[in-house]
Amino acid sequence: MSSNHLKTFSLATIGILPMICKIASADLNDIISSNSQIGVQFVTTDIDYTETSKEGIKVDTERGFIPGFGVSLSVMKNLIFGNDYFAFQFSQVHGDTNYVGSSTVPIPFLLNANTNSSYGSLTQDNRASLIDFSGRFGKGFELTETLLVTPYVEIGHHNWNRKIISTTPTPAIAAVPGSLGNTEDYNNYYYAFGSMLQFSPVHNLVLTANAMVGSTFSSTMKSSGVTQQIVTAIGPNGEAGTVNLGSSVFYKVGLAFDYALYKNFHVNAGAEYVGFDYGRSIMTGPQASYYEPDSQTNYTTVKAGIGYAF
């Protein structure tokens, strides 16, 4: 091959390579595009809930995977400070959970000799519905051509509607007219400070790690549909009512990916873990004999969906 042919081949190669690299390599535009889209997701949440008495004894637990859906809207634009980030999320899941608890009417023969607890004496298939919505504002900072960090503040609301229906009543409960069944509505707000770290290893693909920490506030539990006042009375005169559950540390961590499948159409999936507590309420009901116990709530949520970038 002549030197002219070699020069021509080399020049052609030099001209083609940048084009190939441009197609294959990622940049911040992929991340910004990923952060500016509207989407819908399939959602499933694993509930892990535990109540403990004022003596520190486990009273009941609730477990179960429940499915649902979510919608999201996020925008990253140069509106105020540059790379301004706004996001809104809503999700709702509904399904059956497995409840293991204690007899709500104290009976000596139901107590465990070692723990003085009747935990396990009552099992139920409960119904659960979780509704969550949140809003977020932050600003993205460019670390490299493929790496973006976005500190943010988030505020949100969580609702857990818990319908309790006994499937294995104890002798003590069977002796009381009516069925053991009522609805408990847990509500809390939260605020948190967090950050997203986003990396685009190849064109169209964005990987996201997310973490936040904050506090719950305005936490309450409202009981309704009560058929046995001696079991679930919480109002000052034995009626159904609302109790305050205090505040606690709130935290969330998660991992996700987003891929631009075709032009503006994206597919995405992720998982996140949430933890917080509800505090013990004051004594209420007849002779101040009822209180809502301390509890710990942990949710593991998996999402998968599609989005449209704009």
C-alpha positions as CSV (number, residue, x, y, z in Angstrom):
1,M,0.0,0.0,0.0
2,S,1.4,3.4,-1.0
3,S,2.1,6.1,1.5
4,N,-0.8,8.2,0.0
5,H,-3.2,5.4,0.6
6,L,-1.9,5.1,4.2
7,K,-2.4,8.8,4.7
8,T,-5.9,8.7,3.3
9,F,-6.8,5.7,5.5
10,S,-5.4,7.4,8.6
11,L,-7.2,10.6,8.0
12,A,-10.5,8.7,7.4
13,T,-9.9,6.8,10.6
14,I,-9.2,9.9,12.6
15,G,-12.4,11.4,11.2
16,I,-14.6,8.4,12.0
17,L,-13.3,7.7,15.5
18,P,-14.5,10.9,17.2
19,M,-18.0,10.2,15.7
20,I,-18.0,6.7,17.1
21,C,-16.8,7.9,20.5
22,K,-19.4,10.7,20.5
23,I,-22.2,8.1,19.8
24,A,-20.9,5.7,22.5
25,S,-19.8,8.0,25.2
26,A,-22.0,9.6,27.8
27,D,-22.3,13.2,29.0
28,L,-24.3,15.3,31.4
29,N,-27.0,15.7,28.9
30,D,-28.0,12.1,29.5
31,I,-28.4,12.8,33.2
32,I,-30.3,16.0,32.7
33,S,-32.6,14.3,30.2
34,S,-33.2,11.5,32.7
35,N,-34.1,14.2,35.4
36,S,-36.7,15.8,33.1
37,Q,-39.4,13.3,32.5
38,I,-42.9,12.2,33.4
39,G,-43.4,8.5,34.2
40,V,-45.6,5.7,35.6
41,Q,-44.3,2.7,37.6
42,F,-45.4,-0.6,39.0
43,V,-44.6,-0.6,42.7
44,T,-44.4,-3.3,45.3
45,T,-43.7,-2.7,49.0
46,D,-42.6,-5.1,51.7
47,I,-44.1,-3.9,55.0
48,D,-42.1,-4.7,58.2
49,Y,-43.9,-3.2,61.2
50,T,-43.3,-4.0,64.9
51,E,-45.0,-2.7,68.1
52,T,-43.5,-2.9,71.5
53,S,-45.2,-2.3,74.9
54,K,-44.1,0.3,77.4
55,E,-42.2,-2.5,79.2
56,G,-40.2,-3.1,76.0
57,I,-42.0,-6.4,75.1
58,K,-42.9,-7.2,71.5
59,V,-46.7,-6.8,71.2
60,D,-47.3,-7.5,67.5
61,T,-45.8,-7.6,64.0
62,E,-47.1,-7.1,60.5
63,R,-45.5,-8.4,57.3
64,G,-46.4,-8.6,53.7
65,F,-45.6,-7.6,50.1
66,I,-48.3,-5.5,48.6
67,P,-48.5,-4.2,45.0
68,G,-49.6,-0.9,43.5
69,F,-48.6,1.9,41.1
70,G,-46.8,5.2,41.1
71,V,-46.6,8.3,39.0
72,S,-43.7,10.8,38.9
73,L,-42.7,14.1,37.4
74,S,-39.2,15.6,37.5
75,V,-37.6,18.6,35.9
76,M,-34.0,19.8,35.7
77,K,-33.7,23.2,34.0
78,N,-31.7,26.4,34.3
79,L,-34.5,28.3,35.9
80,I,-33.0,30.0,39.0
81,F,-29.5,28.8,40.0
82,G,-28.7,26.5,37.1
83,N,-29.5,22.8,37.0
84,D,-32.5,23.5,39.2
85,Y,-34.2,20.2,40.1
86,F,-37.9,19.8,41.0
87,A,-39.6,16.4,41.5
88,F,-43.0,15.1,42.6
89,Q,-43.9,11.5,43.3
90,F,-47.1,9.7,44.2
91,S,-47.6,6.0,44.9
92,Q,-50.4,3.8,46.2
93,V,-50.2,0.1,47.1
94,H,-52.9,-2.2,48.5
95,G,-53.0,-5.8,49.6
96,D,-53.1,-8.4,52.4
97,T,-50.6,-8.6,55.2
98,N,-49.9,-11.2,57.9
99,Y,-50.4,-10.0,61.5
100,V,-49.1,-11.8,64.5
101,G,-50.1,-10.2,67.8
102,S,-51.2,-10.6,71.4
103,S,-54.6,-11.1,72.9
104,T,-56.2,-7.7,73.4
105,V,-58.0,-9.0,76.5
106,P,-55.4,-10.0,79.2
107,I,-55.8,-13.7,80.0
108,P,-53.2,-15.4,82.3
109,F,-53.1,-18.7,80.4
110,L,-52.2,-16.8,77.2
111,L,-49.0,-15.3,78.7
112,N,-45.6,-16.8,77.9
113,A,-44.0,-17.8,81.1
114,N,-40.6,-16.5,80.1
115,T,-41.6,-13.1,78.7
116,N,-45.0,-12.4,80.3
117,S,-46.2,-11.7,76.8
118,S,-49.1,-13.3,74.8
119,Y,-47.4,-12.4,71.5
120,G,-48.4,-15.1,69.0
121,S,-51.8,-15.8,70.6
122,L,-53.6,-13.9,67.8
123,T,-53.1,-14.2,64.1
124,Q,-54.9,-12.2,61.4
125,D,-55.0,-11.5,57.7
126,N,-55.1,-7.7,57.6
127,R,-55.7,-5.4,54.7
128,A,-53.2,-2.6,54.1
129,S,-53.2,0.5,51.9
130,L,-50.2,2.8,51.7
131,I,-50.4,6.2,50.1
132,D,-47.3,8.4,49.7
133,F,-46.6,11.7,48.0
134,S,-43.6,13.9,48.2
135,G,-42.1,17.1,46.6
136,R,-38.4,17.8,46.2
137,F,-36.2,20.8,45.3
138,G,-32.5,20.8,44.7
139,K,-29.6,21.9,42.5
140,G,-27.2,19.8,40.4
141,F,-23.5,20.3,40.6
142,E,-21.3,19.0,37.8
143,L,-18.4,17.0,39.1
144,T,-17.2,15.6,35.8
145,E,-18.6,15.2,32.3
146,T,-20.4,12.1,33.4
147,L,-21.0,12.7,37.1
148,L,-23.6,14.9,38.7
149,V,-24.4,15.5,42.4
150,T,-27.7,17.1,43.4
151,P,-28.3,18.1,47.1
152,Y,-32.0,18.6,47.8
153,V,-34.7,19.1,50.5
154,E,-37.8,16.9,50.4
155,I,-41.1,17.1,52.2
156,G,-43.7,14.4,52.1
157,H,-46.7,12.7,53.6
158,H,-47.4,9.0,54.4
159,N,-50.7,7.3,55.1
160,W,-51.2,3.7,56.2
161,N,-54.8,2.5,56.3
162,R,-54.8,-0.7,58.4
163,K,-58.0,-2.8,58.4
164,I,-57.9,-5.4,61.1
165,I,-60.0,-8.5,60.7
166,S,-59.4,-11.5,63.1
167,T,-59.2,-15.0,61.5
168,T,-58.2,-16.9,64.6
169,P,-60.0,-15.4,67.6
170,T,-58.9,-16.4,71.1
171,P,-61.5,-17.8,73.6
172,A,-61.6,-14.4,75.4
173,I,-62.3,-12.5,72.2
174,A,-64.9,-15.1,71.1
175,A,-66.8,-14.4,74.3
176,V,-67.2,-10.7,73.4
177,P,-70.1,-9.8,71.1
178,G,-69.1,-8.6,67.7
179,S,-66.0,-9.3,65.6
180,L,-62.5,-8.0,66.3
181,G,-62.4,-5.6,63.4
182,N,-61.7,-1.9,63.0
183,T,-59.7,0.5,60.8
184,E,-56.6,2.3,62.1
185,D,-55.4,5.2,60.0
186,Y,-51.7,6.1,60.5
187,N,-50.6,9.5,59.1
188,N,-47.3,11.4,59.3
189,Y,-45.5,14.1,57.4
190,Y,-41.7,14.3,57.1
191,Y,-39.0,16.6,55.9
192,A,-35.5,15.4,54.9
193,F,-32.2,16.6,53.5
194,G,-30.5,14.4,51.0
195,S,-28.4,14.1,47.8
196,M,-28.5,12.2,44.5
197,L,-25.2,11.0,42.9
198,Q,-25.8,10.2,39.3
199,F,-23.3,8.6,36.8
200,S,-23.7,8.0,33.1
201,P,-21.2,5.2,32.2
202,V,-22.5,4.9,28.6
203,H,-24.7,6.9,26.3
204,N,-28.4,6.8,27.3
205,L,-27.8,5.0,30.7
206,V,-27.9,6.8,34.0
207,L,-27.2,5.2,37.4
208,T,-28.5,6.9,40.6
209,A,-27.7,6.5,44.3
210,N,-29.8,8.4,46.7
211,A,-29.8,9.0,50.4
212,M,-31.7,11.3,52.8
213,V,-32.3,11.8,56.5
214,G,-34.7,14.0,58.4
215,S,-37.6,13.8,60.8
216,T,-41.3,12.9,60.9
217,F,-43.8,15.4,62.3
218,S,-47.6,15.6,62.9
219,S,-47.8,11.8,63.4
220,T,-51.2,10.5,64.4
221,M,-53.3,7.3,64.5
222,K,-57.1,7.5,64.1
223,S,-59.3,4.5,64.9
224,S,-62.7,4.1,63.3
225,G,-65.4,1.4,62.7
226,V,-64.9,0.1,66.3
227,T,-67.2,-2.7,67.3
228,Q,-65.7,-3.5,70.7
229,Q,-65.0,-0.5,72.8
230,I,-63.3,-2.4,75.6
231,V,-60.7,-3.6,73.1
232,T,-60.0,-0.5,71.0
233,A,-61.4,2.5,72.8
234,I,-59.0,5.4,72.7
235,G,-61.2,8.5,73.1
236,P,-61.5,10.2,76.5
237,N,-65.0,8.6,77.0
238,G,-64.3,5.3,75.3
239,E,-65.2,6.4,71.8
240,A,-63.1,6.0,68.6
241,G,-60.6,8.9,68.3
242,T,-57.2,10.2,67.3
243,V,-53.9,9.9,69.2
244,N,-50.7,11.7,68.7
245,L,-47.5,9.6,68.1
246,G,-44.7,12.1,68.3
247,S,-41.8,12.5,65.9
248,S,-38.8,10.4,65.0
249,V,-35.8,10.2,62.7
250,F,-36.7,9.5,59.1
251,Y,-34.3,8.1,56.6
252,K,-34.4,6.7,53.0
253,V,-31.7,5.1,50.8
254,G,-32.0,3.9,47.2
255,L,-30.5,2.7,44.0
256,A,-32.0,3.1,40.5
257,F,-31.2,3.1,36.8
258,D,-32.8,4.9,33.8
259,Y,-32.2,4.0,30.1
260,A,-33.3,6.0,27.1
261,L,-34.7,3.2,25.0
262,Y,-35.8,5.1,22.0
263,K,-35.5,8.9,21.6
264,N,-37.5,10.4,24.5
265,F,-38.9,7.1,25.8
266,H,-37.2,5.7,28.9
267,V,-37.3,2.6,31.0
268,N,-36.3,2.6,34.6
269,A,-36.2,0.5,37.8
270,G,-35.0,1.0,41.3
271,A,-35.3,0.0,45.0
272,E,-35.4,2.0,48.2
273,Y,-35.4,1.4,51.9
274,V,-37.3,3.6,54.4
275,G,-37.2,3.6,58.2
276,F,-39.0,5.6,60.9
277,D,-40.8,5.1,64.3
278,Y,-44.1,6.0,65.8
279,G,-43.9,7.0,69.5
280,R,-46.1,5.8,72.3
281,S,-49.3,7.9,72.8
282,I,-50.5,9.1,76.2
283,M,-52.9,6.9,78.2
284,T,-56.6,7.4,77.1
285,G,-59.9,5.6,77.2
286,P,-61.9,4.6,80.3
287,Q,-59.7,4.8,83.5
288,A,-56.9,5.9,81.1
289,S,-56.3,2.2,80.3
290,Y,-55.4,2.4,76.6
291,Y,-52.3,3.7,74.8
292,E,-50.9,3.2,71.3
293,P,-47.5,1.5,71.8
294,D,-44.1,2.4,70.4
295,S,-43.5,1.0,66.9
296,Q,-40.9,0.7,64.2
297,T,-41.7,0.8,60.5
298,N,-39.5,-0.3,57.7
299,Y,-40.5,-0.4,54.0
300,T,-38.5,-2.0,51.2
301,T,-40.0,-0.8,47.9
302,V,-39.2,-1.9,44.3
303,K,-40.3,0.1,41.3
304,A,-40.2,-0.5,37.5
305,G,-41.7,1.7,34.9
306,I,-41.6,3.8,31.8
307,G,-41.1,7.5,31.2
308,Y,-41.2,10.3,28.6
309,A,-38.4,12.9,28.7
310,F,-39.2,16.4,27.6
